[in-house]
Amino acid sequence: MLHIPLVHVNEFPPSCPPEAYFYRLSSVVEHFGRVGSGHYTVYRSVRADSRIEDPDKHFETPSSHWFCISDSEVHSVSEKDVLTAEASLLFYERIIES
C-alpha cells in the first residue's frame, strides 16, 4: 500500500465554497537533459478500484501501484522511485465524496 500523503486544501481558491477538499498524488513528470532539449518520463499511479472513496479514511488508500512511462516503455516502479524523482510537474486527483 502506498503511503504518499494527501494534500488538504480548505481555503484555496477563494472562489470555492468553504468546504474541505482532499487530493491524491496521481502523476509525477520528470525531465532529463538540458533546458530546451532532453526527455520526459511520467510516473503514474494506477489504483485497483478508483470508484471506491471513503473521505473519513483519506489516509488509507485503495490498493494502487506506480508505473514509469517513457516513450514505448512501461514498467513497474517502487514508491521510493517516485518519491526520489526530480519532479518537473505534479498532478493531483481530487477525492470526491460519495
Legacy VTK file of the C-alpha trace (Angstrom):
# vtk DataFile Version 3.0
C-alpha trace
ASCII
DATASET POLYDATA
POINTS 98 float
0.000 0.000 0.000
1.334 3.458 -0.855
1.880 5.939 1.918
2.138 9.136 -0.105
0.480 11.947 1.832
-2.663 13.568 0.549
-2.902 17.313 0.144
-5.609 19.021 2.173
-6.908 22.347 0.891
-9.567 24.143 2.905
-9.444 27.788 1.828
-7.920 27.833 -1.670
-9.016 29.100 -4.130
-11.177 31.826 -2.548
-13.984 31.315 -5.097
-14.658 27.767 -3.823
-17.284 27.076 -1.165
-15.922 26.829 2.398
-15.571 23.035 2.295
-12.539 20.846 2.778
-11.066 19.131 -0.257
-8.599 16.264 -0.321
-6.236 15.440 -3.183
-4.150 12.383 -4.020
-0.875 12.461 -5.951
-1.596 10.699 -9.235
1.280 11.536 -11.612
4.811 12.873 -11.497
6.604 14.198 -14.588
10.398 14.109 -14.604
12.667 15.798 -17.163
16.117 14.527 -18.091
18.557 16.687 -20.025
19.063 20.394 -20.532
16.625 23.241 -20.916
15.187 23.174 -24.448
16.113 19.537 -25.027
16.070 16.225 -23.247
13.456 13.654 -22.404
10.349 13.443 -20.222
9.126 10.423 -18.306
5.922 10.053 -16.308
5.248 8.146 -13.125
1.565 7.251 -12.923
-0.397 5.725 -10.075
-2.941 3.089 -11.023
-5.498 2.229 -8.365
-7.196 -1.143 -8.068
-10.676 0.374 -7.768
-10.863 4.117 -8.382
-14.645 4.169 -7.810
-14.374 3.469 -4.067
-13.743 6.540 -1.930
-14.104 6.937 1.814
-13.394 10.541 2.833
-13.272 9.530 6.510
-10.370 7.208 5.693
-8.461 9.517 3.345
-5.075 8.259 4.549
-5.994 4.641 3.770
-5.805 4.496 0.000
-7.139 1.568 -2.010
-4.564 -0.778 -3.453
-2.506 1.106 -6.023
0.710 0.705 -7.948
3.127 3.064 -9.704
4.353 2.721 -13.281
7.052 4.590 -15.192
6.042 5.523 -18.752
8.711 6.570 -21.242
8.063 6.597 -24.996
7.140 2.992 -25.841
8.217 1.508 -22.493
6.090 0.967 -19.397
7.457 -0.710 -16.307
6.554 -1.088 -12.659
8.409 1.107 -10.149
8.536 1.384 -6.390
7.099 4.171 -4.272
10.706 5.096 -3.429
11.449 5.625 -7.152
8.543 8.057 -7.388
9.406 9.935 -4.202
13.058 10.362 -5.213
12.294 11.583 -8.747
13.338 15.130 -9.590
9.821 16.225 -10.414
9.089 18.893 -13.025
5.306 18.637 -12.647
2.990 17.037 -10.099
-0.608 16.076 -10.857
-3.230 15.509 -8.184
-6.712 13.987 -8.326
-9.449 15.424 -6.146
-11.097 12.861 -3.894
-14.833 13.104 -4.495
-17.067 12.435 -1.509
-19.883 9.982 -2.183
LINES 1 99
98 0 1 2 3 4 5 6 7 8 9 10 11 12 13 14 15 16 17 18 19 20 21 22 23 24 25 26 27 28 29 30 31 32 33 34 35 36 37 38 39 40 41 42 43 44 45 46 47 48 49 50 51 52 53 54 55 56 57 58 59 60 61 62 63 64 65 66 67 68 69 70 71 72 73 74 75 76 77 78 79 80 81 82 83 84 85 86 87 88 89 90 91 92 93 94 95 96 97
